[in-house]
Structure formats: C-alpha cells, structure tokens
Amino acid sequence: MSGNDLGEFLRVHRSRLRPGDVGLTSYGKRRVVGLRREEVAVLAGMNSDYYARLEQGREHSPSSQVVEAIGRALRMDDQAREHLFRLAGATPDGRDKPEETVSGPLRQLIDAQSAAAFVLNPAKDFIAANARAEQLFSPFAAVDNLARMTFLDPAARAFFARWDDFAESVVAGLRHAAGLDPDYPRLRDLVRELGEESVDFAALWSSHAVHGKTLDAIELVHPDTGPLPVVSQSFDVRGAPGQILVVYQPKTHI
C-alpha cells in the first residue's frame, strides 16, 4: 500500500468521469483525463485549494461531511463511498479483528455440504475447507490463500476460464477488506508480497476497484473433469468477524 492511498483513490475516480457525466460543460482542449481538481471541488462545494491538498496528501482528517460531499461529486457507489470513508480515517474505532479459526458448528455445516465449501478470512486465507473443496482445488500446489493461488500459481490461468475477471474480483475484494481494516497485518503483508511478485496484481491493485461479497457465475476447468460452471455464493459468518463462507455450487444444481 502506498503512503497516499486516499489521494490515489480520488485521482482514479476523478479520471473516470467526464464533464458531461456530472452536468458540466467542457470548453476547449483539456490537458487532463477526466475531471479537473477544481471541478471536483465545485461539485463538492468546497475550496479548490483544500481539495488539491487533500488529494496530494497534504491535508489530513477531513470531516465526514467533506468525505460525503466528495463521494457524491465523484458519483461513487455505496461500496466505493464506504472505502473512501475508511481511507479518510472516518471509520468507527474498535472494529473487531478477524477470527482465524472456525467454530465447531460451522465446521459441521461445511462438511455437510454436497458442494465445495470453504471459509476465507479478509486476506483470502483458507481457514477451513470441506473435502469437495480440497478436491476441486487439487490442481494447485497448495490450497492456502486464494489470492496467492490466483496470481502466483501457474495452474490458475487454466483453472479459471475467465482468469482476468476472477483476478480482478479477488483484488477488488482485498481492496474492500483493506479499507475496512487497513492495519490488519496479514492483509498488509499479502499485498506487499503479491505487489512484489506479480506484475498483474500490482496493476490491478493500482486501479483501486473495490467491492465486497458477490454472487457470480464462475467458469472453472478441472484437469480431471473438464469445464465446470459454478455459482459462487458468499455469506458473512455471524459471530466471527471477517470470515466469509463461500460455496461453489455447480450450475446444474441451481
């Protein structure tokens, strides 16, 4: 993670908008991609110099009203706006740290599933998996961390038929988790490792895409069984902060 994640996040979102997208008229040749800083400041109802300092990392601890105004000005959706608040330091203190082990009842629930089921922490570490999941991910050298498997294991590009889409989803999920708990050591170390070892990860991480849980169709290709389309369903684990239960259900069973 860089020293000015907030500024980078704002610049990325600013570059994605054109004057016409936000009701502004563009005159003459523009030297910047997207909106100018002054235009964002006008839309947010604040001093342009203040916004510039905020984006450059020279202004810290903006009020929640300022953060909300910037989110509206940049047309952020709910998840991006939530991430913006986290980066700006406008988050409640005392967030519970992720649990790193699963409860007995959850373990029983996972094992009882006929489909592949597993539990991930915010850093995408596998902290529990049933036999079907272990069999499904058998092409990988190690079933330890979904992000590491995606970017560092050569098997991933054959296993995930639409690898680009899956990789983007994994990184966006990590971005979301980092916004919720930027001081989570496991996640911070993982991002540093992948950024150093994978050019693809570094490029996606710099895009600042962010989302949480998804319900997505995923095309898998297992070397033993061939193409396997699945629906990925994710659920927060009640009573275990940060844990996500994921079930890969074959499409034919939906």
Rosetta blueprint (number, residue, H / E / L):
1 M L
2 S L
3 G L
4 N L
5 D H
6 L H
7 G H
8 E H
9 F H
10 L H
11 R H
12 V H
13 H H
14 R H
15 S H
16 R L
17 L L
18 R L
19 P H
20 G H
21 D H
22 V H
23 G L
24 L L
25 T L
26 S L
27 Y L
28 G L
29 K L
30 R L
31 R L
32 V L
33 V L
34 G L
35 L L
36 R L
37 R H
38 E H
39 E H
40 V H
41 A H
42 V H
43 L H
44 A H
45 G L
46 M L
47 N L
48 S H
49 D H
50 Y H
51 Y H
52 A H
53 R H
54 L H
55 E H
56 Q L
57 G L
58 R L
59 E L
60 H L
61 S L
62 P L
63 S L
64 S H
65 Q H
66 V H
67 V H
68 E H
69 A H
70 I H
71 G H
72 R H
73 A H
74 L L
75 R L
76 M L
77 D L
78 D H
79 Q H
80 A H
81 R H
82 E H
83 H H
84 L H
85 F H
86 R H
87 L H
88 A L
89 G L
90 A L
91 T L
92 P L
93 D L
94 G L
95 R L
96 D L
97 K L
98 P L
99 E L
100 E L
101 T L
102 V L
103 S L
104 G H
105 P H
106 L H
107 R H
108 Q H
109 L H
110 I H
111 D H
112 A H
113 Q L
114 S L
115 A L
116 A E
117 A E
118 F E
119 V E
120 L E
121 N L
122 P L
123 A L
124 K L
125 D E
126 F E
127 I E
128 A E
129 A E
130 N L
131 A H
132 R H
133 A H
134 E H
135 Q H
136 L H
137 F L
138 S L
139 P L
140 F L
141 A L
142 A L
143 V L
144 D L
145 N E
146 L H
147 A H
148 R H
149 M H
150 T H
151 F H
152 L H
153 D L
154 P L
155 A L
156 A H
157 R H
158 A H
159 F H
160 F E
161 A L
162 R L
163 W H
164 D H
165 D H
166 F H
167 A H
168 E H
169 S H
170 V H
171 V H
172 A H
173 G H
174 L H
175 R H
176 H H
177 A H
178 A H
179 G H
180 L H
181 D L
182 P L
183 D L
184 Y L
185 P H
186 R H
187 L H
188 R H
189 D H
190 L H
191 V H
192 R H
193 E H
194 L H
195 G H
196 E H
197 E H
198 S L
199 V H
200 D H
201 F H
202 A H
203 A H
204 L H
205 W H
206 S L
207 S L
208 H L
209 A L
210 V L
211 H L
212 G L
213 K L
214 T L
215 L L
216 D E
217 A E
218 I E
219 E E
220 L E
221 V E
222 H E
223 P L
224 D L
225 T L
226 G E
227 P E
228 L E
229 P E
230 V E
231 V E
232 S E
233 Q E
234 S E
235 F E
236 D E
237 V L
238 R L
239 G L
240 A L
241 P L
242 G L
243 Q L
244 I E
245 L E
246 V E
247 V E
248 Y E
249 Q E
250 P E
251 K H
252 T H
253 H H
254 I L
